[in-house]
Amino acid sequence: MSLAVRREVRPCAWCGAGVEAEGPGEAFCCPGCETASVMVHGAGLEAYFAKRDVLPARPQGRSSLSWAQIPRQTLPDGCVEATFHVDGLRCAACTWLTERVMLDAPGVVQAQVSYGTGAARVRWDPRTASLEEALQRVSLLGYSPRAVDAAPTDDRDLLNRLGVAAFAAGNVMMIAAAVYLGWFSGMDEGFQVLFRWVSLLLATPVTFYSAAPFFQGAINGLRHRLLHMDLPIALAVAAVYAHGLYATLVGREGWLDSLTMLVALLLVGKVLEQRGRRRAAEAAQALAVQAPSRARRITPMGLEEIPASELRAGDRIELAAGEEIAADGRVLEGHGRVQMGLLTGESEAVAVGPGRTVIAGAVLAEGHLRVQVQAPAAESMLARMADLLREAASRPPEPTTADRLAPWFVGLTLLAAAITFGVWTVLDGPAHALEITVAVLVVACPCALALAAPLAAHAGLGAAARRGLLLRGGDAVRRTSQVDLIALDKTGTLTWGQPRVVAAEDRVLRIAAGIERASVHPIARAIVDEAGARGIPLPLGERVRETPGQGIEGLVDGRLWRVQSGGAGVVEVREEGGALLGRIHLRDRLREEAVAAVSGLKALGVQVVLLTGDHPEVAREIAAQAGIDQVLAARSPEDKAAWIAARRAEGRHVMFVGDGVNDGPALAEADVGIAMGHGAASSVLVADGILVGERVDALRSGLLAARAAARVGRISVWRSVVYNVATVLLAMFGLINPLVAAVLMPLSSGLVIAGAMSVEGRVLRGQR
């Protein structure tokens, strides 16, 4: 006689999927989940199961990525470092687990993973470890490592849940509309029964599949003694579905249309939030690719081409015109002009010669140089800038008003529901008490509270975008609304980034233009353009010869003239014997709208400073023209970021506006970083916003829109709180039944939407 073994459906111990299991112990849906669980237990990381807020995706085995695609860099101590992305991180516990699992691999000495961006950095000893082993461990857990420049992998599980919820919501809403119309025009009872069962059929996967993350979040919150928004959402979904099931069985109307739409809207928010976490890591990669990958090293046997990562202090490299400098170093031989705007923000190429310092990532525009390497690529200024971006990217977002209210709101809602059920059970029995309690939970669903700030922020996004400032998201709008200090870069931001002649005698300009017409240098073009604007006939220069880093010379009117640098923003014209004919003064051109922009920002109570890497004299002149009182000049990228960090430590809310790669650390360090639309790719990627029309006066309109959105958001939050308190009290007294509660729930969101629509009007009226 055989005994039947009792089977039961239990959740997979790793991913939570339902699985038939026999007997006690953990159940797994596939070998991948079992392998992941064994790995975690074997590494002594059982704390992960208590830390996680949501369940991980089901492991798919080894990723399709070839590990060779991930670039590696050899460090001076012999270790190797690699930076890559990890997709599929769902909560802070995922970050903790991936770090610990990689550190558990033999030979790995450091592992850092940012939940905010998914960026990961691993350092290991190549004698005892390999990157492949560390990444294989991560992949087996269900996360997806990829190269930072590879296409990201979306969380298909979350997208699938949203797809199911959206499909069901659309169909259930159409069915509900037909039923509601049937109340007035009449509908056959058979069709009503059919529609109820179809709605229940569609709502079932929404409840048990699409809404599963909210149930899991509520359970994990209770496990950690934390009340958050997932708890009342889960209770409301469960209550509405239970009522819908009961109503369908007894032939009454349920509120399954509200349930499906609620879940669909909340999942849309989760998907948008997930896709907003990659920006800063991509910016750091954009910086990394600015550095050249190869270099020509000078050896006793001649020149050899090697990877730039193999350069060491003391090596000598050779550079020709047009090449990028592979490492920070000092010029040994040769002269030339180096375009350093990538890193210093200066608009003009800098003349360099023996003894001058050059920086990795800069371009040798003219000439020929031999350079002695002073620091390997991993310690260059460009690498330090990328590190600053990565560190700034890991800053956690500040809590919103809704976040701070959520625990109190949830606690009071649960208390109200418990009191309601207890009192009405005594007064009228448990059946009627359950109906009234469902009404309390439904009408108190925190949709309006959760949507208040995001909807207002998105209205602010639209208002700012229509005026030329594209902000990255709702969090950027909130931080922009708090700005009280704006630091402006000079070159390419406050100015056009192109030199022009501001003072010169016609006779001096004529001689210089006659020679410079043969050159394509930006200063030469400025001189020729000014001569043309003045109507000066340009003589034909003869025997013109340009020496990189020293100037240009040629014959005009039968005499030999030399045009050379006379200091910052000054060009001198001298005769063959050295006698000075005159000087030409050049300056970058201030943007036409800059004065009005600075004045408008000051009118909003914002302090404006000029923060630039340019020469102090030039910076002070531009600041005086724009109406800026405080000038901070000759600042390196690290100096800019440090100054901003110091102001933030004082409690200031700082916005920085820049356009170059050199501005990346400052853009990342600021509370709000704004890039010019024409700026370098890395500055655009790391910025919180972009001035698409390249007009700095859009800053005032954007700031006004952000402040209006923040104010409307606060009003909507408190309006939602008052509304919910009033309706919950009415429901507790039995004056609102579940059907009316289901109607009122979207109406509360409607009030929030109406508030968000007022943002544009406030901006037009100039209200904050």
Residue pairs with C-beta under 8 A, 6 or more apart in sequence:
5 22
5 23
6 22
7 20
7 21
7 22
8 20
8 21
9 18
9 19
9 20
9 21
10 18
10 19
10 21
10 27
11 17
11 18
11 19
11 27
12 18
12 19
12 27
12 28
12 29
12 30
12 33
12 58
13 26
13 27
13 28
13 33
13 37
14 28
14 29
14 33
14 34
14 36
14 37
14 55
14 56
14 58
14 59
14 142
15 29
15 33
15 55
15 56
15 57
15 58
15 142
16 55
16 212
16 216
17 29
17 33
17 58
18 29
19 27
19 28
19 29
21 27
26 37
28 34
28 37
29 58
30 58
30 59
32 58
32 59
32 60
32 61
32 140
32 142
33 58
33 59
35 59
35 140
36 56
36 59
36 140
36 141
36 142
39 101
39 137
39 140
39 141
40 46
40 48
40 49
40 97
40 101
40 141
43 100
43 101
43 104
45 97
45 100
45 101
45 104
48 93
48 96
48 97
48 100
50 223
50 224
51 92
51 93
51 96
52 90
52 91
52 93
52 94
52 97
52 220
53 90
53 91
53 92
53 93
53 216
53 217
53 220
53 221
54 90
54 91
54 213
54 216
54 217
54 220
55 90
55 216
56 88
56 90
56 94
56 141
56 142
56 143
57 88
57 90
57 142
57 143
57 155
57 157
58 142
59 139
59 140
59 141
59 142
60 142
61 139
61 140
62 136
62 139
62 140
63 135
63 139
63 144
63 145
63 146
65 144
65 145
65 146
65 147
65 150
67 131
67 132
67 135
69 147
69 150
70 82
70 83
70 84
70 131
70 135
70 145
70 147
71 82
71 83
71 147
71 288
72 80
72 81
72 82
72 131
73 80
73 81
73 82
73 309
73 377
73 378
74 80
74 309
74 310
75 81
75 123
75 376
75 378
76 312
76 376
76 378
76 379
78 125
78 126
79 109
79 123
79 124
79 125
79 126
80 123
80 124
80 125
80 126
80 131
81 121
81 122
81 123
81 378
82 121
82 122
82 131
83 119
83 120
83 121
83 148
83 284
83 285
83 288
84 119
84 120
84 122
84 135
84 145
84 146
84 147
84 148
85 118
85 119
85 120
85 145
85 146
85 147
85 148
85 150
85 152
85 278
85 281
86 98
86 113
86 118
86 120
86 138
86 143
86 144
86 145
86 146
87 118
87 143
87 144
87 145
87 146
87 152
87 153
87 154
87 155
88 94
88 142
88 143
88 144
88 153
88 155
89 95
89 98
89 113
89 115
89 118
89 143
90 155
91 115
92 115
94 115
94 143
95 113
95 114
95 115
97 141
98 111
98 113
98 120
98 138
98 141
98 143
99 111
99 112
99 113
101 137
101 138
101 141
102 108
102 111
102 120
102 122
102 134
102 137
102 138
103 110
103 111
104 137
105 124
105 129
105 133
105 134
105 137
106 128
106 129
106 133
107 124
107 125
107 126
107 127
107 128
107 129
107 130
108 122
108 123
108 124
108 129
108 134
109 123
109 124
109 125
110 121
110 122
110 123
111 120
111 121
111 122
111 123
111 134
112 120
112 121
112 122
113 119
113 120
114 120
114 281
114 390
114 393
114 394
115 277
116 277
116 280
116 393
116 394
116 395
116 396
116 397
117 277
117 278
117 279
117 280
117 281
117 393
117 394
118 152
118 277
118 278
118 281
119 148
119 280
119 281
119 284
119 390
119 393
120 145
121 390
122 131
122 134
124 130
124 131
124 134
135 145
138 145
139 145
144 153
146 152
146 153
148 281
148 282
148 284
148 285
148 288
149 285
149 289
152 278
154 275
155 271
155 274
158 213
158 267
158 270
158 271
158 274
159 271
161 209
161 210
161 212
161 213
161 267
162 210
162 264
162 267
162 268
162 270
162 271
164 205
164 206
164 209
164 210
165 206
165 210
165 211
165 260
165 263
165 264
165 267
166 264
168 202
168 203
168 205
168 206
168 210
168 260
168 264
169 206
169 257
169 260
169 261
169 263
169 264
171 198
171 202
172 199
172 202
172 203
172 256
172 257
172 260
172 261
173 257
173 260
173 261
175 195
175 198
175 199
175 257
176 199
176 256
176 257
178 187
178 195
179 187
179 192
179 195
179 253
182 191
182 192
193 251
196 247
196 248
196 251
196 253
196 254
197 248
199 244
199 248
199 254
199 256
199 257
200 244
200 245
200 248
200 254
200 256
202 256
202 260
203 241
203 244
203 256
203 259
203 260
204 241
206 259
206 260
206 263
206 264
207 237
207 238
207 241
207 259
207 263
210 263
210 264
210 267
211 233
211 234
211 237
211 263
213 230
213 267
213 270
214 230
214 233
214 234
214 237
214 263
214 266
215 230
215 234
215 237
215 238
217 228
217 230
217 231
217 234
218 230
218 231
218 233
218 234
218 235
221 227
221 228
221 230
221 231
222 231
226 407
227 406
227 407
227 410
227 411
227 414
228 406
228 407
228 410
229 406
229 410
229 446
229 449
229 450
231 410
231 414
232 409
232 410
232 413
232 414
232 441
232 444
232 445
232 446
233 262
233 266
233 445
233 446
235 414
235 417
235 441
236 262
236 441
236 442
236 444
236 445
237 259
237 262
237 263
239 437
239 438
239 441
239 442
240 254
240 255
240 256
240 258
240 259
240 438
240 442
240 742
241 256
241 259
242 438
243 254
243 255
243 435
243 438
243 738
244 254
244 255
244 256
244 259
245 254
246 252
246 254
247 253
247 254
248 254
253 739
255 442
255 738
255 739
255 741
255 742
258 442
258 742
258 745
258 746
261 746
262 445
262 447
262 745
265 447
265 451
266 447
266 450
269 450
269 454
276 472
276 473
276 475
279 393
279 472
279 685
279 686
280 389
280 390
280 392
280 393
280 668
280 685
280 686
281 390
281 393
282 685
283 389
283 393
283 664
283 668
283 682
283 683
283 685
283 686
284 386
284 389
284 390
284 393
284 686
286 680
286 681
286 682
286 685
286 686
287 382
287 385
287 386
287 389
287 661
287 664
287 682
288 383
288 386
290 342
290 361
290 382
290 661
290 682
291 308
291 324
291 326
291 360
291 361
291 377
291 380
291 382
291 383
292 308
292 323
292 324
292 325
292 326
292 360
292 361
293 307
293 308
294 305
294 306
294 307
294 308
294 326
295 305
295 306
295 307
295 308
295 311
295 317
295 326
295 327
296 303
296 304
296 305
296 317
296 318
296 319
297 303
297 304
297 305
297 306
297 311
297 315
297 316
297 317
298 315
298 316
298 317
298 318
298 370
303 318
308 326
308 327
308 377
309 376
309 377
309 378
311 317
311 326
311 327
311 373
311 376
311 377
312 373
312 376
313 373
313 374
313 375
313 376
314 372
314 373
315 327
315 372
315 373
316 332
316 370
316 371
316 372
316 373
317 326
317 327
317 329
317 370
317 371
317 373
318 368
318 369
318 370
318 371
319 325
319 336
319 364
319 368
319 369
319 370
319 371
320 364
320 368
321 336
321 364
321 365
321 366
321 367
321 368
321 548
322 363
322 364
322 365
323 363
323 364
324 361
324 362
324 363
324 364
325 338
325 358
325 359
325 360
325 361
325 362
325 363
325 364
325 371
326 360
326 377
327 360
327 371
327 373
327 374
327 375
327 376
327 377
327 380
328 357
328 358
328 359
328 360
328 373
328 374
328 375
328 379
328 380
328 381
329 357
329 358
329 371
329 372
329 373
329 374
329 375
330 355
330 356
330 357
330 358
330 371
330 372
330 374
331 352
331 353
331 354
331 355
331 356
331 357
331 358
331 369
331 370
331 371
332 354
332 370
332 371
332 372
333 354
333 369
333 370
334 353
334 354
334 367
334 368
334 369
334 370
335 351
335 352
335 353
335 367
335 369
335 547
335 548
335 549
335 550
336 351
336 352
336 353
336 364
336 365
336 366
336 367
336 368
336 369
336 548
336 549
337 349
337 350
337 351
337 352
337 364
337 365
337 366
337 367
337 521
337 548
337 549
338 349
338 350
338 352
338 358
338 362
338 363
338 364
338 365
339 349
339 350
339 362
339 363
339 364
339 365
340 346
340 349
340 350
340 358
340 359
340 362
341 347
341 491
341 660
341 662
342 361
342 362
342 363
342 660
342 661
342 662
342 680
343 359
343 361
343 362
343 381
343 382
343 385
343 637
343 660
343 661
343 662
344 359
344 613
344 636
344 662
345 489
345 490
345 491
345 492
345 612
345 613
345 614
345 658
345 660
345 662
345 663
346 491
346 613
346 614
346 615
347 491
347 492
347 495
347 497
347 498
347 499
347 522
347 588
347 614
348 499
348 522
348 523
349 365
349 366
349 521
349 522
351 548
351 549
351 550
351 565
352 358
352 367
352 369
352 549
353 549
357 374
358 369
358 371
359 380
359 381
359 382
360 377
360 380
360 381
360 382
360 383
361 380
361 381
361 382
361 661
366 546
366 548
366 549
367 548
367 549
368 548
377 383
381 636
381 637
381 638
384 638
385 637
385 638
385 661
385 662
385 664
385 665
386 664
388 637
388 638
388 641
388 664
388 665
388 668
388 669
389 664
389 665
389 668
389 682
389 686
392 641
392 665
392 668
392 669
393 668
397 475
398 479
400 453
400 478
401 453
401 713
401 714
401 717
402 449
402 450
402 452
402 453
402 717
405 449
405 717
405 721
406 446
406 449
409 446
409 449
409 721
409 724
410 446
413 440
413 441
413 444
413 446
413 728
416 440
416 444
416 728
416 732
417 437
417 440
417 441
417 444
419 732
420 433
420 436
420 437
420 440
420 731
420 732
421 430
421 433
421 434
421 436
421 437
422 433
423 433
424 432
424 433
424 436
424 437
424 734
425 433
427 433
435 737
435 738
436 731
436 732
436 734
436 737
438 738
438 741
439 731
439 736
439 737
439 738
439 740
439 741
440 728
440 731
440 732
440 741
442 738
442 741
442 742
442 745
443 724
443 727
443 728
443 731
443 736
443 741
443 744
443 745
444 724
444 727
444 728
444 731
445 745
446 724
447 745
447 746
447 748
447 749
448 716
448 720
448 723
448 724
448 748
448 749
448 751
448 752
449 717
449 720
449 721
449 724
451 749
451 752
452 713
452 716
452 717
452 719
452 720
452 752
452 755
453 474
453 478
453 713
453 716
453 717
454 474
455 713
455 716
455 752
455 753
455 755
455 756
456 709
456 710
456 712
456 713
456 716
456 755
456 756
456 759
457 473
457 474
457 475
457 477
457 478
457 709
457 713
458 474
458 756
459 709
459 712
459 756
459 757
459 759
459 760
460 471
460 477
460 481
460 705
460 706
460 708
460 709
460 710
460 759
461 471
461 473
461 474
461 477
461 709
462 759
462 760
463 705
463 708
463 709
463 759
463 760
463 763
464 470
464 471
464 477
464 480
464 689
464 701
464 702
464 705
464 706
465 471
467 698
467 701
467 702
467 705
467 763
468 691
468 692
468 693
468 695
468 698
468 701
468 702
469 674
469 689
469 690
469 691
469 692
469 698
469 699
469 701
469 702
469 705
470 689
470 690
470 692
471 477
471 480
471 688
471 689
471 702
471 706
472 687
472 688
472 689
476 672
476 688
476 689
477 705
477 706
477 709
477 710
478 706
478 710
478 713
479 653
479 671
479 672
479 688
480 655
480 672
480 688
480 689
480 702
480 703
480 706
481 703
481 706
481 707
481 709
481 710
481 711
482 653
482 671
482 710
483 606
483 653
483 654
483 655
483 671
483 672
483 703
483 706
484 605
484 606
484 607
484 652
484 653
485 606
485 607
485 609
485 647
485 652
485 653
485 654
485 655
486 601
486 606
486 607
486 608
486 609
486 654
486 655
486 656
486 657
486 699
487 609
487 610
487 611
487 632
487 640
487 643
487 644
487 654
487 655
487 656
487 657
487 666
487 670
488 494
488 608
488 609
488 610
488 611
488 628
488 656
488 657
488 658
488 696
489 611
489 612
489 656
489 657
489 658
489 659
489 660
489 663
489 666
490 588
490 610
490 612
490 614
490 618
490 619
490 622
491 497
491 588
491 612
491 614
491 659
491 660
492 658
492 659
492 660
492 676
492 678
492 679
493 657
493 658
493 659
493 676
493 696
494 590
494 591
494 594
494 610
494 622
494 626
494 696
495 588
495 589
495 590
495 591
495 594
495 622
496 588
496 589
496 590
496 591
497 588
497 659
498 522
498 526
498 588
498 589
499 522
499 523
499 526
499 569
499 586
499 587
499 588
499 589
500 526
500 529
500 530
500 586
500 587
500 588
500 589
501 509
501 526
501 527
501 529
501 530
501 584
501 585
501 586
502 585
502 586
502 587
503 584
503 585
504 512
504 530
504 582
504 583
504 584
504 585
505 582
506 534
506 536
507 581
507 582
508 573
508 581
508 582
508 583
508 584
509 527
509 530
509 531
509 534
509 536
509 584
510 531
510 536
510 537
510 538
510 539
511 539
511 556
511 557
511 561
511 573
511 581
512 527
512 531
512 561
512 563
512 571
512 573
512 584
513 527
513 528
513 530
513 531
513 532
513 536
513 538
514 538
514 539
514 540
514 541
514 554
514 556
515 541
515 544
515 552
515 553
515 554
515 556
515 561
515 563
516 523
516 524
516 525
516 527
516 528
516 552
516 563
517 524
517 528
517 538
517 541
518 541
518 544
518 546
518 552
518 554
519 544
519 546
519 552
523 571
523 586
524 552
526 586
527 571
527 584
527 586
528 538
531 538
532 538
539 556
539 557
541 554
541 555
541 556
542 554
542 555
542 556
543 554
543 555
544 552
544 553
544 554
545 552
545 553
545 554
546 552
547 553
550 564
551 562
551 563
551 564
551 565
552 562
552 563
552 564
553 560
553 561
553 562
553 563
554 560
554 561
555 561
559 575
559 576
560 575
560 576
561 573
561 574
561 575
561 576
561 581
562 573
562 574
562 575
562 576
563 571
563 572
563 573
564 571
564 572
564 574
565 571
565 572
566 572
566 583
568 615
568 617
568 618
569 585
569 586
569 587
569 615
569 617
569 618
570 583
570 584
570 585
570 586
571 583
571 584
571 586
572 580
572 582
572 583
572 584
573 580
573 581
573 582
573 583
573 584
574 580
574 581
575 581
587 618
587 621
587 622
588 618
588 622
590 622
590 625
590 626
591 695
591 696
593 695
593 696
593 697
594 625
594 626
594 696
594 697
595 625
595 626
595 627
596 697
597 695
597 696
597 697
597 699
597 700
598 608
598 626
598 627
598 628
599 627
600 697
600 700
601 608
601 699
601 700
601 703
602 608
602 627
603 700
604 700
604 703
604 704
604 707
604 768
606 703
607 630
608 628
608 630
609 628
609 629
609 630
609 631
609 632
610 619
610 622
610 623
610 626
610 628
610 630
610 631
610 632
610 633
611 632
611 635
611 640
611 643
611 644
611 656
611 666
612 619
612 632
612 633
612 634
612 635
613 633
613 634
613 635
613 636
613 637
613 640
613 662
614 633
614 634
615 633
615 634
616 631
616 633
616 634
618 633
619 631
619 633
619 634
620 631
620 633
623 629
623 630
623 631
632 643
635 643
637 662
637 663
637 664
637 665
637 666
638 665
640 656
640 663
640 665
640 666
640 669
641 665
641 666
641 668
641 669
644 654
644 656
644 666
644 669
644 670
645 669
647 654
648 654
648 669
648 670
648 671
653 671
653 672
654 670
654 671
654 672
655 670
655 671
655 672
655 673
655 674
655 699
656 663
656 666
656 667
656 669
656 670
656 672
656 673
656 674
657 673
657 674
657 675
657 676
657 691
657 696
657 699
658 666
658 667
658 673
658 674
658 675
658 676
658 679
658 683
659 675
659 676
659 678
659 679
659 680
659 683
660 679
660 680
660 683
661 680
661 682
661 683
663 675
663 679
663 683
664 682
664 683
664 686
666 673
667 673
667 674
667 675
667 683
667 686
667 687
667 688
668 686
672 688
672 689
673 686
673 687
673 688
673 689
674 687
674 688
674 689
674 690
674 691
674 699
675 683
675 684
675 686
675 687
675 689
675 690
675 691
676 683
676 690
676 691
676 694
677 684
677 690
677 691
677 692
677 693
677 694
678 694
679 687
684 690
689 702
691 698
691 699
701 763
704 763
704 766
704 768
705 759
705 763
707 768
708 759
708 762
708 763
708 767
708 768
709 759
711 762
711 768
712 755
712 756
712 758
712 759
712 762
715 755
716 751
716 752
716 755
716 756
719 751
719 752
719 755
720 748
720 751
720 752
723 748
723 751
724 748
727 736
727 741
727 744
727 748
730 736
731 741
736 744
762 768
